[in-house]
């Protein structure tokens, strides 16, 4: 069942902040998503399984993986695992737009050097999204991020959920290490290492 449906992709993102501090995700304004009653119903009926697939110990291991992956550079990684899109949004929003929304709401876009990366798993849709900030978008190839997505998906289809996430985080860290060299002036941890679990 899982083997047939896990899919992944990466998203380059440009985000701005208005004078009223309202966050606007540019692709969200440009991209039209077909409203879907089927998608809404699917998410409405979904019974959360995030804690079944990722228990407390798993979450600690993911946090450790993020910490390790962020060493030696100033890139920032945020992992979000979500059971389903909120029903109030699922009719108009797919996983791509949901990942972009969380990228904005969680402040992944707001790192000092525009070096944030969001790794998003949606268990209901069985999809993986990677959202990268504008600094990385200008410096890296889309194929690099899509390859990481595909590697995560392959491991997820083997039902090795923890390994899929931790290895994905490690691969993201390797990419960041090529573009964001750590300096004494920029060694603070701007985003939490712990994965965010959303039901």
Rosetta blueprint (number, residue, H / E / L):
1 X L
2 X H
3 X H
4 X H
5 X H
6 X L
7 X E
8 X E
9 X E
10 X E
11 X E
12 X E
13 X L
14 X L
15 X E
16 X E
17 X E
18 X L
19 X L
20 X L
21 X L
22 X L
23 X E
24 X E
25 X E
26 X H
27 X H
28 X H
29 X H
30 X H
31 X L
32 X L
33 X L
34 X L
35 X L
36 X L
37 X H
38 X H
39 X H
40 X H
41 X H
42 X H
43 X H
44 X H
45 X H
46 X L
47 X L
48 X L
49 X L
50 X H
51 X H
52 X H
53 X H
54 X L
55 X L
56 X H
57 X H
58 X H
59 X H
60 X H
61 X H
62 X H
63 X H
64 X H
65 X H
66 X H
67 X H
68 X H
69 X H
70 X L
71 X L
72 X L
73 X E
74 X L
75 X L
76 X E
77 X E
78 X E
79 X E
80 X E
81 X E
82 X E
83 X L
84 X L
85 X L
86 X L
87 X H
88 X H
89 X H
90 X H
91 X L
92 X L
93 X L
94 X L
95 X H
96 X H
97 X H
98 X H
99 X H
100 X H
101 X H
102 X H
103 X H
104 X H
105 X H
106 X L
107 X L
108 X H
109 X H
110 X H
111 X L
112 X L
113 X L
114 X L
115 X L
116 X E
117 X E
118 X E
119 X E
120 X E
121 X E
122 X E
123 X L
124 X L
125 X L
126 X L
127 X E
128 X E
129 X E
130 X E
131 X E
132 X E
133 X L
134 X H
135 X H
136 X H
137 X H
138 X H
139 X H
140 X L
141 X L
142 X H
143 X H
144 X H
145 X H
146 X H
147 X H
148 X H
149 X H
150 X H
151 X H
152 X H
153 X H
154 X H
155 X H
156 X H
157 X H
158 X L
159 X L
160 X L
161 X H
162 X H
163 X H
164 X H
165 X H
166 X H
167 X H
168 X H
169 X H
170 X H
171 X H
172 X H
173 X H
174 X H
175 X H
176 X H
177 X H
178 X H
179 X H
180 X L
181 X E
182 X L
183 X L
184 X L
185 X L
186 X L
187 X L
188 X L
189 X L
190 X L
191 X L
192 X L
193 X L
194 X L
195 X L
196 X E
197 X E
198 X E
199 X L
